[in-house]
Amino acid sequence: MVNDEALQMIENALKHCMRPSKSIENMALYVCPKSKISDIKHIRTRYGQLRVVPGIYIPLGLSYILEDPTGMKGRMYSWVSRYADIKK
């Protein structure tokens, strides 16, 4: 289960990625393997189910949403948390 603050951050990032031609099924949340959320396979958001992918090169505290390449031009990307957010 994801806490409310984390879910709000994820949905805020998704808001910037969602377009009529984009689908949440093609997107994933990339997180540090040491983070608590990395144990979860999918997160239910207001946009649908979002896959969670632990990335071995992602430091603890950083996370982002990235669209899988689908052969279409352009790829959606949005930070969920980054160093500037952590230092606050």
C-alpha positions in Angstrom: 0.0 0.0 0.0 1.3 3.5 -0.9 0.8 6.3 1.5 -1.4 9.3 0.4 1.5 11.7 0.0 3.4 9.4 -2.3 0.3 8.6 -4.3 -0.3 12.4 -4.7 3.2 12.9 -6.0 2.8 10.0 -8.5 -0.5 11.3 -9.8 0.9 14.8 -10.1 3.7 13.5 -12.3 1.2 11.4 -14.3 -0.9 14.4 -14.9 1.9 15.8 -17.1 2.3 12.6 -19.0 -1.3 11.8 -19.8 -2.4 12.9 -23.3 -5.2 11.5 -25.5 -2.7 9.5 -27.5 -0.9 8.1 -24.4 -1.8 5.1 -22.3 -0.8 4.4 -18.7 -0.2 0.7 -19.7 2.9 2.0 -21.6 4.3 3.8 -18.6 6.2 2.7 -15.5 7.4 4.2 -12.3 11.1 3.7 -11.9 12.4 3.6 -8.3 15.5 2.6 -6.2 15.4 -1.1 -5.4 16.0 -0.2 -1.7 12.9 2.0 -1.5 9.8 0.6 0.2 7.7 1.1 -2.9 9.9 -1.2 -4.9 8.3 -4.3 -3.4 5.0 -3.3 -5.0 4.3 -4.5 -8.6 1.5 -2.1 -9.5 0.0 1.1 -8.0 -3.6 2.0 -8.5 -3.9 5.6 -9.6 -6.8 7.7 -10.8 -5.4 7.0 -14.3 -5.3 3.2 -13.9 -2.7 0.7 -12.9 1.0 1.9 -13.0 3.8 -0.6 -13.1 6.6 -0.2 -10.6 10.1 -1.0 -11.9 13.2 -1.1 -9.5 16.1 0.4 -11.4 19.6 -0.6 -10.1 21.1 2.7 -11.1 18.5 4.9 -9.4 19.7 6.3 -6.0 17.4 6.2 -3.0 15.0 9.1 -3.0 14.8 9.6 -6.8 11.9 8.3 -8.9 10.4 9.1 -12.3 7.8 8.0 -14.7 8.9 6.9 -18.2 6.9 5.8 -21.2 8.1 2.6 -22.8 9.2 3.0 -26.4 6.2 2.2 -28.6 7.6 3.1 -32.0 5.8 6.4 -31.9 7.7 9.7 -32.0 8.3 11.2 -28.6 8.5 9.6 -25.2 6.8 10.9 -22.0 9.0 11.5 -19.0 8.2 13.1 -15.6 10.0 13.3 -12.3 8.1 12.1 -9.2 10.9 12.9 -6.7 14.4 14.3 -7.2 17.2 15.8 -5.1 15.5 19.2 -5.0 12.4 17.7 -3.4 14.5 15.7 -0.9 16.4 18.7 0.4 13.3 20.6 1.3 
